[in-house]
Amino acid sequence: MWKNMIRVIDHSKELLNAPSYVGAFRALCERLHATLPSSALGSIRIEDVSSKGLTTVFPEDVQRSICVLQKEGFYEKLPLIIEKVTTLLGRDLPVTIYLTATCGLLDGITTYDHEMHRFAIVIGVDYPHDFPEYHSVLLAHELGHVARDTSLPGYFDSIKGKTHDTIIAAMPFAEQMVGEGIATYFSEMVLPHLAPRHYLYFTADQLQWLTAHHSEVMQRLLDPALLATTEVFFYEEHCFSPGSPDRPEYYLGYLIAKAFGAHLPLATLLATSAQTVIAQAKTIAPPIE
């Protein structure tokens, strides 16, 4: 069924000679939409680019982003990350990684192409970031999603014929939280020795808020009614609680996944339902110190 092997397609370098930022972005969208499910770039629209008044020359912006990633060692680390992932899993993954420019609007997304029977990961090389390992961690995180999805029993039957947006909308909050937590923990396994906040994409202050409110976060996010609810997202600051950072479920999901998976084979963690992971790990998930 699957066409295995992790592949990398670097669109960003191909667009260096494009004449304008908006024009090249339009061409890029058309090109990607021809090969990916439409939802893969559903949150990025030409109108967004125009409304931001982005009139700088596109090749210069992309070149600047590529130079930054080169200095950070991302292109050198990329094949090493892929090798580490396949070693950890003991298998390959059916996924194509697209490195591309997204006008700084998208860092990364993972979706599934039903026609090609492959996952697609889009990485925005020009997405702003505040630590040099950002894109490496991001890639490992997105590959963690593919590892999870290819391990869950019945996953492909459950998404048959569905778009990315439909799959996300129908996903219970429990799976959303645990799925993000596993992907975060997976990125730590691939790239160990970084500060925990880097795997979670938090500032030091954001992580400090979450650890200080650890009991509140656990009480609210582990409410049975919330865990069963779909279309629940905490992607804005203060939407969880006054003063809270966005994505508190990443924090708790990471702690739960790490607590559950610390003494088990990775394959077991990846294949275990969110409900089971939460039930067995929620009482032993301490705050990050």
C-alpha positions as CSV (number, residue, x, y, z in Angstrom):
1,M,0.0,0.0,0.0
2,W,2.6,2.5,1.0
3,K,5.4,3.9,-1.0
4,N,8.0,4.0,1.7
5,M,11.2,6.0,2.1
6,I,11.4,9.5,3.6
7,R,11.9,11.9,0.8
8,V,12.9,15.6,0.8
9,I,11.9,18.2,-1.8
10,D,13.4,21.6,-1.3
11,H,11.1,24.2,-3.0
12,S,12.8,27.1,-1.2
13,K,16.0,27.0,-3.3
14,E,14.0,26.6,-6.5
15,L,12.2,29.9,-5.9
16,L,15.3,32.0,-5.4
17,N,14.9,33.5,-8.8
18,A,11.3,34.4,-8.5
19,P,10.5,38.0,-9.4
20,S,8.3,39.0,-6.4
21,Y,7.3,37.9,-2.9
22,V,3.6,37.7,-3.5
23,G,3.9,36.4,-7.1
24,A,6.3,33.7,-6.1
25,F,4.1,32.7,-3.1
26,R,1.1,32.5,-5.4
27,A,3.0,30.2,-7.7
28,L,4.2,28.2,-4.8
29,C,0.7,27.7,-3.5
30,E,-0.6,26.6,-6.9
31,R,2.3,24.2,-7.2
32,L,1.9,22.6,-3.8
33,H,-1.9,22.4,-4.1
34,A,-1.3,20.4,-7.2
35,T,0.6,17.7,-5.2
36,L,-0.8,18.0,-1.7
37,P,-4.3,17.9,-0.2
38,S,-5.7,21.4,-0.3
39,S,-5.9,21.6,3.5
40,A,-2.1,21.3,3.7
41,L,-1.8,25.0,3.2
42,G,-5.4,25.9,4.1
43,S,-4.3,28.4,6.7
44,I,-2.1,30.3,4.2
45,R,-3.8,32.6,1.7
46,I,-2.6,35.1,-0.8
47,E,-4.9,37.6,0.9
48,D,-2.9,37.2,4.1
49,V,0.3,38.1,2.3
50,S,-1.2,41.1,0.6
51,S,-2.8,42.4,3.8
52,K,0.6,42.3,5.6
53,G,2.0,44.6,3.0
54,L,4.9,42.3,2.2
55,T,6.6,44.1,-0.7
56,T,10.2,43.1,-0.1
57,V,11.9,41.1,-2.9
58,F,11.1,37.4,-2.5
59,P,14.5,36.0,-3.5
60,E,16.2,38.1,-0.9
61,D,13.9,37.0,1.9
62,V,14.3,33.4,1.0
63,Q,18.0,33.7,0.6
64,R,18.3,35.3,4.0
65,S,16.2,32.5,5.6
66,I,18.3,29.8,3.9
67,C,21.5,31.5,5.0
68,V,20.2,31.5,8.6
69,L,19.3,27.8,8.5
70,Q,22.7,27.0,6.9
71,K,24.5,28.8,9.8
72,E,22.3,27.0,12.3
73,G,23.3,23.7,10.6
74,F,19.8,22.7,9.7
75,Y,20.6,21.3,6.2
76,E,23.5,19.3,7.6
77,K,21.3,17.9,10.5
78,L,18.4,17.0,8.2
79,P,19.7,13.7,6.9
80,L,21.0,12.9,10.4
81,I,17.5,13.5,11.8
82,I,16.0,11.2,9.2
83,E,18.6,8.5,10.0
84,K,17.9,8.9,13.8
85,V,14.2,8.6,13.3
86,T,14.4,5.4,11.2
87,T,16.8,3.9,13.7
88,L,14.5,4.7,16.7
89,L,11.5,3.2,14.9
90,G,13.3,0.3,13.2
91,R,11.4,1.1,10.0
92,D,11.0,3.7,7.3
93,L,8.1,6.2,7.0
94,P,5.9,6.9,4.0
95,V,6.4,10.7,4.0
96,T,7.6,13.5,1.7
97,I,9.2,16.5,3.4
98,Y,8.7,19.8,1.6
99,L,11.0,22.6,2.5
100,T,9.5,25.8,1.3
101,A,8.9,29.5,1.9
102,T,5.5,30.5,3.4
103,C,6.0,34.2,3.9
104,G,6.7,33.5,7.5
105,L,3.1,32.3,8.1
106,L,3.6,28.6,8.6
107,D,6.2,26.7,10.6
108,G,5.2,23.2,10.0
109,I,2.2,20.9,9.2
110,T,1.7,17.2,8.6
111,T,-1.1,15.9,6.4
112,Y,-1.9,12.8,4.4
113,D,-2.2,12.5,0.6
114,H,-4.8,9.8,-0.1
115,E,-3.9,9.5,-3.8
116,M,-0.2,9.0,-3.2
117,H,-0.7,7.0,0.0
118,R,2.0,9.1,1.7
119,F,2.2,11.7,4.4
120,A,3.4,15.2,3.5
121,I,5.3,17.4,5.9
122,V,5.6,21.1,5.0
123,I,8.3,23.1,6.7
124,G,8.4,26.8,6.3
125,V,12.1,27.7,6.0
126,D,11.3,31.4,6.5
127,Y,9.3,31.1,9.7
128,P,10.8,33.3,12.4
129,H,12.3,31.5,15.4
130,D,14.3,32.3,18.5
131,F,16.7,29.4,18.9
132,P,19.0,27.8,16.4
133,E,17.6,24.2,16.7
134,Y,14.0,25.4,16.0
135,H,13.6,23.9,12.6
136,S,15.4,20.7,13.5
137,V,13.1,20.2,16.5
138,L,10.1,21.1,14.3
139,L,11.0,18.5,11.7
140,A,11.5,15.8,14.4
141,H,8.1,16.8,15.9
142,E,6.3,16.4,12.6
143,L,8.0,13.1,11.9
144,G,6.7,12.1,15.4
145,H,3.2,12.7,14.2
146,V,3.8,10.4,11.2
147,A,5.3,7.7,13.5
148,R,2.2,7.9,15.7
149,D,-0.3,7.8,12.9
150,T,1.3,4.9,11.2
151,S,1.3,3.0,14.5
152,L,-2.2,3.4,15.7
153,P,-4.5,0.4,15.0
154,G,-7.3,1.3,12.6
155,Y,-5.9,4.8,11.9
156,F,-6.1,4.6,8.1
157,D,-9.6,3.2,8.1
158,S,-10.7,6.1,10.3
159,I,-9.4,8.7,7.9
160,K,-10.4,7.1,4.6
161,G,-11.7,9.8,2.2
162,K,-11.4,12.6,4.8
163,T,-9.6,15.9,4.4
164,H,-7.0,17.1,6.9
165,D,-9.4,19.7,8.3
166,T,-12.2,17.1,8.7
167,I,-9.8,14.7,10.6
168,I,-8.7,17.5,13.0
169,A,-12.3,18.6,13.6
170,A,-13.4,15.1,14.5
171,M,-10.4,14.4,16.8
172,P,-11.2,14.2,20.5
173,F,-9.2,16.6,22.7
174,A,-7.6,13.5,24.4
175,E,-6.0,12.4,21.2
176,Q,-5.0,15.9,20.2
177,M,-3.2,16.4,23.5
178,V,-1.6,13.0,23.6
179,G,-0.7,13.2,19.9
180,E,1.1,16.5,20.4
181,G,2.7,15.2,23.6
182,I,4.0,12.1,21.9
183,A,5.4,14.2,18.9
184,T,7.1,16.5,21.4
185,Y,8.6,13.6,23.4
186,F,9.6,12.0,20.1
187,S,11.5,15.2,19.1
188,E,13.4,15.0,22.5
189,M,14.4,11.4,21.7
190,V,15.6,12.4,18.3
191,L,17.5,15.5,19.6
192,P,18.3,15.0,23.2
193,H,20.0,17.5,25.6
194,L,18.0,20.6,24.7
195,A,16.1,22.6,27.3
196,P,12.5,21.2,27.7
197,R,11.0,24.6,26.6
198,H,12.6,24.2,23.2
199,Y,10.8,21.0,22.5
200,L,7.6,22.8,23.4
201,Y,8.4,26.1,21.6
202,F,7.9,28.1,24.8
203,T,9.8,31.0,26.2
204,A,11.2,30.6,29.7
205,D,8.4,32.8,31.1
206,Q,5.7,30.7,29.4
207,L,7.1,27.5,30.7
208,Q,7.4,29.0,34.2
209,W,3.7,30.0,34.1
210,L,2.7,26.4,33.2
211,T,4.9,24.8,35.9
212,A,3.6,27.3,38.5
213,H,0.0,26.4,37.5
214,H,0.7,22.7,37.0
215,S,-2.2,21.5,39.3
216,E,-4.7,23.8,37.6
217,V,-3.5,22.7,34.1
218,M,-3.9,19.0,35.0
219,Q,-7.3,19.5,36.7
220,R,-8.8,21.4,33.8
221,L,-7.3,19.5,30.8
222,L,-8.0,16.1,32.3
223,D,-11.6,16.8,32.8
224,P,-13.4,13.8,31.2
225,A,-15.9,15.9,29.4
226,L,-13.2,18.0,27.8
227,L,-11.2,15.0,26.8
228,A,-14.1,13.6,24.8
229,T,-14.9,17.0,23.2
230,T,-13.9,17.7,19.6
231,E,-12.8,21.1,18.1
232,V,-11.3,22.4,21.3
233,F,-8.1,24.4,20.8
234,F,-6.0,26.6,23.1
235,Y,-4.0,28.2,20.4
236,E,-4.3,31.8,21.7
237,E,-2.6,33.3,24.8
238,H,-5.0,33.8,27.7
239,C,-7.7,31.5,26.2
240,F,-7.0,28.8,28.8
241,S,-6.6,31.2,31.8
242,P,-5.7,34.8,32.4
243,G,-1.9,35.1,31.8
244,S,-1.6,31.6,30.3
245,P,0.5,30.9,27.2
246,D,-1.1,29.2,24.2
247,R,-1.0,25.4,23.8
248,P,-1.1,24.3,27.5
249,E,-2.1,20.9,26.1
250,Y,1.4,20.5,24.5
251,Y,2.9,20.9,28.0
252,L,0.7,18.4,29.7
253,G,0.6,16.0,26.8
254,Y,4.4,16.0,26.7
255,L,4.6,15.2,30.5
256,I,2.0,12.4,30.1
257,A,3.7,10.9,27.1
258,K,7.1,11.0,28.8
259,A,5.8,9.5,32.0
260,F,4.0,6.7,30.1
261,G,6.8,6.0,27.7
262,A,9.8,6.3,29.9
263,H,9.9,2.6,30.7
264,L,8.2,1.1,27.6
265,P,9.4,0.4,24.1
266,L,8.7,3.4,21.8
267,A,6.5,1.2,19.6
268,T,4.2,0.6,22.5
269,L,3.8,4.2,23.3
270,L,3.1,5.1,19.6
271,A,0.4,2.4,19.3
272,T,-1.4,3.0,22.6
273,S,-4.7,4.9,22.6
274,A,-4.8,8.4,24.1
275,Q,-7.3,7.2,26.8
276,T,-4.9,4.5,28.0
277,V,-1.9,6.8,28.0
278,I,-3.8,9.3,30.1
279,A,-5.3,6.8,32.5
280,Q,-1.9,5.2,33.2
281,A,0.3,8.3,33.2
282,K,-1.7,11.2,34.6
283,T,-0.9,10.5,38.2
284,I,2.9,10.3,37.6
285,A,3.4,13.3,35.4
286,P,5.3,15.8,37.5
287,P,5.8,19.4,36.4
288,I,9.0,20.3,34.6
289,E,11.7,21.4,36.9
